[in-house]
Amino acid sequence: MREAYIVTSVRTPGCKRSRGAFKDTRPEDLLSFILNAAIEKTPHLEKKDVDDIMIGCSFPEGEQGFNIGRIASQIAGFPVEVSGATVNRFCSSGLEAIALAALRVMAGWSEIVIGGGVESMTFVPMGGNIPRPHPEHAKKHADLYTSMGITAENVAKRYHISREEQDEFAYNSQMKATNAMNSKLYTEIVPTPATKFVQQKKGTFKKETFLIDYDDGIRPTTTLERLTGLNPVFAADGTVTAGNSSQMTDGAAATIIMSDEKVKALGLKPVAKFKYYTTVGCRPDEMGVGPKYAIPKLLKLSGMDIKAIDLFEINEAFASQAVHCLKELGIDQEMDKINIHGGAIALGHPLGCTGAKLCATLLANMKERGVKYGIEAMCIGGGMGAAALFEMCA
Ligand SMILES: CC(C)(COP(=O)(O)OP(=O)(O)OC[C@H]1O[C@@H](n2cnc3c(N)ncnc32)[C@H](O)[C@@H]1OP(=O)(O)O)[C@@H](O)C(=O)NCCC(=O)NCCS
């Protein structure tokens, strides 16, 4: 197979659902902006050269429905000949889209494909606007529809992850993110226009935009004492709180992938190779364990040892599942390699965007550290895990 080269990987900031900077910004606008930003950051690339645009979205309905991959690329000004798709594997949708884009290039079916993700959890709530579980199946297998918070409680109880461990993990995520934000280390963020509606003298509202260049869910004032004092939110006798859960967030991200021939023809310096991707199923009512199966499966596929991996971005859906997976993988003592600039507890988890967002973050962090191999992984609602291996180009 051919190699799939990543030449550009960028993201918008992640902003808090309903209260953050993107609360009035439609998902199509977030996505079309970041698609344009990715093109602009890739010298000599013209929109007409892109073969297809694959976009992850976890709840592709309402404002992010109608095949947002197609709609947003048209809003962004891609020629009608450039096709677009929406891809859904819940929390790994963005990574799935990047993997599909890479596969197209590896197979020789396409020369240049964009993979990305978008989710406005403000406009379309988690679970969708009208959740309708299958009536007979749900009676027998309600676990397939378990609330994500309850799955996090299940992981904490079944695998003995204490409240203290969860809060400490959450605190560290907030502190790493605070440091990265203050030190301007999120080089993968493109300052993004956000919509606001400003009341005019005559009482009407005018649509205006302002630029946002930081993840507005980060809480620099977090203390362990305050985290310890928060009530559980999903079960009265539980340990999962607003402080040790991922935040609900709006955002978009895009990655441009091309063949060796196109890299050379355009005179580009590729950032990384997308090497391997895998997914695996697990019990739906403890979906958070997904990465502990997906990462070993990925390592087996690539013939690599976990010790050879320089950096990890493992989505922090909840501290309980992240702590458990790191322990099971035997890397819980190597926190200097994991989510080095914080994770979804501090930065947010815009569901279908997250896989694409973490790709941009991982590559920026690998560049910053000057390392070769990185793994991105996450758990997935419904009971799954996904993992991908990236190799930096010299
Ligand atoms: C847990 C959850 C219900 C909390 O929602 P929320 O109430 O909107 O959360 P907030 O971030 O507003 O936090 C609520 C309160 O907790 C407290 N809090 C949260 N994080 C805190 C921190 N780091 N330090 C101190 N206090 C904190 C604050 O008092 C905050 O209120 P404030 O913002 O007015 O100060 C929601 O984030 C959630 O469902 N997360 C999981 C999403 C999910 O399942 N994703 C899919 C995973 S597979």
The ligand as an ORCA input file, in Angstrom:
! r2SCAN-3c Opt
* xyz 0 1
  C     -20.877     16.106     34.144
  C     -21.799     17.090     33.427
  C     -23.260     16.618     33.570
  C     -21.639     18.465     34.080
  O     -22.358     19.392     33.335
  P     -22.430     20.922     33.784
  O     -23.220     21.031     35.033
  O     -22.879     21.707     32.606
  O     -20.881     21.190     34.091
  P     -20.115     22.492     34.422
  O     -18.788     22.405     33.762
  O     -20.975     23.659     34.160
  O     -19.852     22.373     35.958
  C     -20.905     22.458     36.932
  C     -20.329     23.006     38.212
  O     -19.382     22.086     38.762
  C     -18.317     22.831     39.336
  N     -17.056     22.478     38.658
  C     -16.882     21.810     37.501
  N     -15.576     21.665     37.247
  C     -14.912     22.244     38.235
  C     -13.538     22.429     38.531
  N     -12.575     21.957     37.738
  N     -13.208     23.092     39.649
  C     -14.160     23.562     40.460
  N     -15.489     23.441     40.245
  C     -15.847     22.774     39.145
  C     -18.658     24.286     39.223
  O     -19.359     24.694     40.375
  C     -19.575     24.306     38.021
  O     -20.457     25.387     38.037
  P     -19.990     26.802     37.411
  O     -19.535     26.551     36.006
  O     -21.222     27.646     37.456
  O     -18.853     27.303     38.248
  C     -21.454     17.194     31.906
  O     -20.223     17.849     31.744
  C     -21.367     15.831     31.269
  O     -22.396     15.155     31.068
  N     -20.151     15.390     30.887
  C     -19.981     14.122     30.236
  C     -20.331     14.232     28.776
  C     -20.310     12.886     28.097
  O     -20.914     11.945     28.558
  N     -19.619     12.793     26.982
  C     -19.468     11.569     26.259
  C     -18.441     10.742     26.911
  S     -18.293      9.201     26.126
*
